[in-house]
Amino acid sequence: MDALVARAPARLDFGGGWTDVPPYSEERGGCVCNVAIELHAIATVRARVERGGAGNGSRTPDNALAIAAARRAAMPGVSVTVQAEYPLGAGLGGSSAAGVAVLGALAAWRGEEITPSSLAEESRRLEVEDLGIAGGRQDHYAAAIGGALGLWFGGEVTARRIRMSDDLMAALNQRCIVAYTGQSRISSNTITAVMDAYRAREPHVLSALDRMRDLAVQMVAALESADLDALGQLVGEHWVHQRALHPAIPTPLIDAVLADAAAAGAIGGKALGASGGGCVLAIAAEGREEDVRQAMAARAQPLPVRMARRGFHVVRRAGPVPTGATVSGA
């Protein structure tokens, strides 16, 4: 059977999440610092040989996205499925990675060239317009571009890849400890509530978002200078402001996991994504990595996280699938 397989990475958001969401991003300008990780959404496109809808199989959130993407692409002759290497609802930008993987795979099947930024924007439109999921742009750009990024949001999006030397990659892989709480979260509801508070100009939300944006700018500088101690301190301060945005963001379990990590030698930590559950990130002091990992494992499940240099890419083609497609700059 003719098939094409492509994948896009999930991400860790060090800081600035929420400031990439309209209307804040458009009115005050946002900034996010994130890094792609080697946990992927894997999209498979096949020529249809039997009746049935695109994305045949279980109606998981990601396969619902695959169905919507195939419908948007107006490609009735193909079936699309998507699998995830990460837990669903983990705060790793997984739904956006799935959107990028599916849309990029469909473009490659058609033999079309698409830039990473165009792929990211099309994935966000799919998520917002077709599935009604509120959210920002950072996850889509991480999945499309890969690597470590500084992202600035306003009238347009500016993406700057942060150079990751082999030494910096190794240090990030060693010192960034991620654990999954096992609690799912509904990020769209929380994001909507926070943006409603922003529209109402609630002072504590305004000040928190502004500070989170400024911290993300400093995180970009810390990564560019390979200063992970500074990055850890900034991540820790970011969590103070992030958790103040809405009561649903912190949970007793998240607080306990972060407290355990700090006691074991973490410089700073935060919940990933919109929180209310999902994954927790801690940046360990050099030499304390295993202590932090074991401490977090007492209440949450450590995930095998490694940084990813590549964004969306085609993994395999089989049969007479068009071969002229590329993703420029990926």
URCOR-V803705 format. One record per helix or strand of 2 or more residues. SS is the DSSP state (h for helix, s for strand). FROM is the first residue (numbers start at 0). LEN is the number of residues. If there is no record, write none. Layout:
BEGIN
ss:SS from:FROM len:LEN
ss:SS from:FROM len:LEN
END
This chain:
BEGIN
ss:s from:2 len:13
ss:h from:23 len:4
ss:s from:29 len:18
ss:h from:60 len:13
ss:s from:77 len:7
ss:h from:93 len:17
ss:s from:113 len:2
ss:h from:115 len:15
ss:h from:137 len:8
ss:s from:147 len:6
ss:s from:156 len:6
ss:h from:165 len:10
ss:s from:175 len:5
ss:h from:186 len:13
ss:h from:202 len:22
ss:h from:227 len:16
ss:h from:251 len:13
ss:s from:265 len:6
ss:s from:278 len:6
ss:h from:288 len:9
ss:s from:300 len:2
ss:s from:312 len:6
ss:s from:326 len:2
END
